[in-house]
Amino acid sequence: MTDQVAFDGVHKWYGDVPVVHDLTLGVGAGEFLTLLGPSGSGKTTTLRVLAGLEAVTSGEIRLAGRTITDEAPERRNIGLVFQNYALFPHMTVAQNVAFPLRARRAAGIGARVDRALEMTRLTALRERYPRQLSGGQQQRVALARAFVFDPAVLLMDEPLGALDRNLRDHMRLELKALQRRVGATVVYVTHDQEEALAMSDRVGVMHRGVLQQTASPEEIYERPVNSFVARFLGQSVCLPATRVERAEHTVLRVEGVTGPILVDRDNDTCEDLSGEFMIRPERLRIAGRRPAPSGVNAVRCVVEARVYLGARTEVRLRAEAGAPLQVTVPTGEGGALTEGSAHWLSWTPADGRFLTRVV
Ligand SMILES: Nc1ncnc2c1ncn2[C@@H]1O[C@H](COP(=O)(O)OP(=O)(O)OP(=O)(O)O)[C@@H](O)[C@H]1O
């Protein structure tokens, strides 16, 4: 099946600064794809070249199989929703939503507006002006206006960024449900990893203009391709390491850890001899005051600090040879992990990974 959106070897430079580097990415029809990355990684620029608000430096962009690389933005049939909703203040809700249809001289405007208002639960507010609406309601108007003309793809850049925490959580669910109902193809930009994990079919992690990995939220979390992705998404323990042997298991020497560390061969994706050993804190087990059985990794540590985070508590430890480690325990458990106490941490070779270092 052809992708609804396809980037093919796209580069974007601002003057002599590369901002998007060799981007090749397909987005399926009806898919919700999120570009996630730190500030300045090129997410917004990617959306802007797709929307036609910026020209690419080289490469090709296709929409439903049609090359649009040099097409004017208004001919691309793309809906846009940004953080500042940019509603027309002198128009009612219904007039705001009708605007894209009027601009396109579309047929059946009344019925289409009614349907869009219904989908976004705005029917009762149709005669209000933007200043008479809450932030969440204004954002729903922006959404209704973006999908009312049935665009080939909806681009959203931090659309929930201006809302407070509770409303944002609520709008997340609402936006996702709406996207499913109308079957819209969405390319979404955020630097909020929780938002990306909660809403997306696939997440693309960007760093310095390079798309590092594109996969389902679970795949990205469980099998990050490099240490940048591991660090950016979720909590991780990442330690410099060197591969000593690659046989049944990969055997690592990990900085600040005494003795060899075993990693399943499938979890060794490091392209060099040196890279980073990575494990998620929830995979580390507190083995009590004795070392674990052979074939299981074990490190003796001392508790340095406890950080209370509501439902869970983060416990920071230091290995005897100096490596910083961390476990996460449900609050109320792990009472023995008092500051200054010594423990064995253990984990199986299946729990850790050996990754290419990308910083
Ligand atoms: N018009 C421009 N001229 C020159 N440089 C630009 C321009 N727009 C963006 N940049 C630069 O390109 C880089 C990527 O910017 P972009 O806005 O795409 O990042 P982003 O990942 O969306 O970040 P944020 O989350 O902060 O919006 C940044 O270093 C930025 O300073």
The ligand as an ORCA input file, in Angstrom:
! r2SCAN-3c Opt
* xyz 0 1
  N      13.915     30.254      9.759
  C      15.020     29.758     10.325
  N      16.242     30.257     10.024
  C      17.358     29.739     10.570
  N      17.377     28.715     11.438
  C      16.196     28.178     11.787
  C      14.955     28.666     11.255
  N      13.956     27.925     11.786
  C      14.538     27.028     12.601
  N      15.870     27.168     12.613
  C      16.831     26.349     13.383
  O      16.655     25.014     12.998
  C      16.814     24.132     14.105
  C      15.595     23.216     14.225
  O      14.466     23.983     14.552
  P      13.020     23.328     14.725
  O      12.081     24.434     15.070
  O      12.695     22.495     13.553
  O      13.251     22.405     15.983
  P      12.189     21.689     16.901
  O      12.686     20.295     17.063
  O      10.817     21.847     16.378
  O      12.361     22.465     18.268
  P      11.237     23.041     19.296
  O      10.745     21.843     20.052
  O      12.046     23.976     20.149
  O      10.209     23.702     18.461
  C      17.024     25.010     15.305
  O      18.398     25.026     15.600
  C      16.553     26.363     14.869
  O      17.259     27.383     15.519
*
